[in-house]
Amino acid sequence: MAGRSLTLLLAACAVAKPVPEVLTRQTCQVQSCTIAALSGSSGQPYDPPSAPTGGTDAGDCCIISYNPSVAATLYQEKPELQAECAATATKRDSERASLAHRATCSPYTLIYAVGTSETPPLGATVGPALAAGLELAAPGQWSIQGVDYDPSIDGDDCLGLPGGAIGTQLLDQVASSCPSTKIVVAGYSQGAMVAHNTVANSNQSGRVNGVVVFGDPFDGAPIKGYSGPIKTYCATGDDVCEGEFVITAAHLSYVGADTTNAVVYIGNLVES
């Protein structure tokens, strides 16, 4: 079933494809806002008319460990879940955070979270394209900080909350040690959820100049405690942007025109 578990459609990924139209929406698509509420990142109540599709019991127990406010509703949706969560202690990845941001502060800082199965700090897709574009546009002006989290499929089932806990620590540390740097938080795929959670759970969200996300499962959802701009790149046909984690060719299309556009957008954000 398509849902909060990744299904790789390898045949679709192997064929050449045109660059899909990219939509920048401010309204929720299918279950994107439902799962954002479930994570706690949107600040909206989790009270869906029906449970979101997909996911795993282990993922739901992980979600509860980070967002206990949804426990009663999830236990009602899945009566067997409470016993399983009680029997399985979820280790919070924030305990293994390794924060290694540069001591030297730059005028601008990009905090970036990779997509599922990529290798931090920047991965091999959107991250390197953004970093190279920003350096080309403003040589020596950017500090690029990758969120050092485990971008596993288990993290998708937990709605990016483990990575978000690590990202929040990094954001708070950068904001505290570099009081003049202008900060942009960005992410791709699972990293987009990490970006939402990073900002939503930080006491330094007011320092964030903008959030830029690609293939965002929380597309259209607000971020709790944050009133700044959210720029979302969601290609037509990318089911991930509907909260359905099915990987199609559209989800792999963001490097190129979209990252180039994002570099310009980010530059305008920090220079305004």
N, C-alpha and C positions, 0 to 999 in steps of 0.2 A: 504494500500500500504506500502511495506517496504521502509523506508526512514529515515528521520531525526526524526521520532517519534518511541518510543519503542513499540515493539510488543512482548509480552511474550508468548513463546511457552511452556506452562507449561508441556505438556505431554513429550516433549523432555527432560525437566529438571528433571523429576521424575524418569527416568530410569537410571540404572547403565550403565556406558560407559567406554571404554578404554581411556587412556590419548592420545589425538590427537597429531600428529606431530606438532611441533612448528616451524614456519618459522621466520627468521629474514631477512626482505626485506629492500632494500633501493630504491625501485621503487614503484610508486603509484598503487593502486589496485582500479579498477572501478572508484568510485567518491571520493576516500579518499583525493586526493590532491585538488580536486575541492572545497570540503567543508573546507579544511584547508585554501585555498586561500580566501574563503568567510569570514572566521573568521579573516583574516589578520595575522595569526600567522606564515605563511610560508614566508611572504614577496614577494610572487608571485602574479601577477595580477589576479584578478577574471574576466575572460573573457571566460566562457565556451561556447562550441558550442550549448549546450542546458542546461536549468536550471537543477540543481540536483533534484532528486526525493525526495519526502517526505517533512517534515517540516510543519510549520504553519505560518499564517500571523503574529500572535503575536510573534513567534520566529524570523521571519525576521525583524520585527520592533525592537526587542531587539538587533539583530545583528547590525542593522544600528546604534543603539544608542552607540555601542562600536566601530564600524568600519564604520564611515560615508562615507568612500571612495567607498563603494559598493552600496550606495543608488541609484544612477542613474541607474545602471544596474538592480538592483532588481525592481525598479519602472517600468523599461521597460519590464521586464519579467512578472510583475504583475501590470497592470495599476491601479487597484483599491487599491493597497497597500499604496500609498502615503497618501491618505485621512485617511486610518485607522491608520497609524503611527502618523499622525498629531493629531488625536483624542485621541490617547492612549499614555499617557506619561509613559515611561518605567523607573522604579526606578532602579538605578544601585546598585547592591548588594555590591559594594565596599564601599558604604556609611554605611553599617551595619557590616563591618568587625570588628571582635573582635580578636585582635592579642595578644596572651598570650604565646609567646615563652619564654623559660627559660632564666633568667638573666645570669646563669652560662653557659659559653661556653664550648663545648666539642671539641675534636679533629675533629670529623666528625658530620655532620648534614644531616639527611634525611628529606626532605620536601615531604609529601605524600598527594595525593588527592584521596578520596574514589570514588567508582562507584555509579551509580544512585540508589537511595533508601537506600543506606547504611547510617550509622550514623557516622559522623566525631567524633573524629579525624582519626580513622583508619579503621572503618567498621568492617566487620566480615569475610572477605575473604583474599585477597592478603595482606592488610595492616598488620594485626597481624602476619602473617607468615613471612613477611619481618622483622618486628621489632624484633620478637623472634629470628630469624636466625642471625641478625646482632649483637644482644646482646650476643648470645651464641658464636659467632665468635670473638668478641672483647668486653669483658665485661666492662661496664662503659665508653666506648669510644664514644658512639653514643648518640646524641640528636635527638629524633624522633619528628618531628613537623607536625601535621596534619593541612591541610588547612580547616579552619572553614567556610565552605560554605554550601549552601542548594543544595544537589544533587538531585534535582527534575527533572521530565521529561521536565518541562519548560526549565531547564538548558541545556538539550540535544538539544532542538529546537534552543537554542541560542548558540550552539556549544561550551559550556564550558566557554564562555566569562565572565559571572558573577563570577564564581569561580576563573577564571584566574586573574581577577582584585584583588581579595582578596589574591590569591597566590603570585602575584607580590609584594604586600605590605609586605607580610611575608618574601619573599626572600630578598627584599631590607633591611628589618629590621635586619634579621639574618646576612646578609653580612656586614652591617654597624657596628653592635654591637659585632660581633665575627669575627674580621679581619683575624684570623688564621684558622678558621674552614674550612674543605673541605666539599663542599655541593654537594649532589646528589638530583635531583628532580625526583619524581616518581608518577605514577598514574595508575589507572585501569578504563577502560571503559570511562565514562564521565570524570573521573579523569585524564585519559590520555590526553584528550583535554585540561583540566585545566592545566596540566603540560606544554603542548606546549605553551599555552597562558601566563602562568606564566613567563616562560623564555623569550618569544618573546617580552614582554612588560616591561621587567625589565632593568634598567640601570646598573644592577649588573650581567648581564648574563655571563660576563667573569669570574666570581667567581664560576660558576657551573662546577663541574668536570665531570658530566655526567647526562643524562636523561634516565630513565628506565621506559618503559610503557608496559602495558598488555592489550590486546584486544583493540587496539588503532584505533579509527575511522579515525585518520589522518595518518594511516600507510603509510610510504614511503615519507611523506612530510618533507621538511627541517624546521628548526626553524629560524625565522628572527633574525639576529644579533648574532647568536650562531654558532660556528664552532666546538664544542666539540662532543663527541660520543653520539649517540642515540641508545639505545638497545631496540628493539621491540620484544615482545613475542606475536605472533599471531598464534593461533592454526588453523590447517586445518579445514575448515568448519565453522569458526567464521566469519559470514557475517558482523559483526560490523567493522572488519578490512578492509572492502571494502566501508566503509561509509554508509552502510545500517544497521540501528539500529534494527536488528531482533535478539532476544536473543535465541540462541540455546544451546544445551549441551556443545558445544565447547567453548562458551564464559564463561562458568562457570568452566573451567577445569584447571585454572592456579595455584591453590594452590597445592603444592606437588613438583613434579620434577622441574617445572618452577621457583617457588619461591626459591627453594634450589639452582638452578643454578644462579639465580639473586643475591642471597646473596654472592656467590663466586665472581661473576662478579663485584658487587659493592665494595667488599673488595679489589679486585685487582685495581679498579679505584682509590680509595683513597690512596692506599699504594704505588702506582707507582710514 
